[in-house]
Amino acid sequence: MKAATVAPPTPAPPKPRIRQPRKVLGATVAAEGTTVVAFPARGQPLSKAEALLLVQAEIARRGSIPSQGAIAMRCRVHKATVSRWLASWEQANLLSRAQAGRCKVVATA
């Protein structure tokens, strides 16, 4: 008598990944206005538009922005990305940069 052979079970097809909407972690209010700047939850990089709002809020609050490295850390992007963003915002006349010693000072246009 021959032994019956059983075929191994076939694996289930992988489930499609569904992207969840961004969660908002907190909000910052600009200096004297009522504009609210919302930021995504931890681990997600800020978009270019969100980063512009962050930079404008920092300028309104402090009169200047911290270093490009500090902005890069807060936006969770590379420093070169922040540098490109600042250059494009300057070209679009949203910000102005001026050389002060060994660094560039950023101000509103």
LINRA-V702750 format. One record per run of one state. SS is the DSSP state (2 for helix, 1 for strand, 0 for the rest). FROM is the first residue (numbers start at 0). TO is the last residue. If there is no record, write none. Layout:
BEGIN
ss = <SS:SS>
from = <FROM:FROM>
to = <TO:TO>
END
This chain:
BEGIN
ss = <0:1:0:1:0:2:0:2:0:2:0:1:0:1:0>
from = <0:23:29:35:40:47:62:67:75:78:91:94:100:102:108>
to = <22:28:34:39:46:61:66:74:77:90:93:99:101:107:108>
END
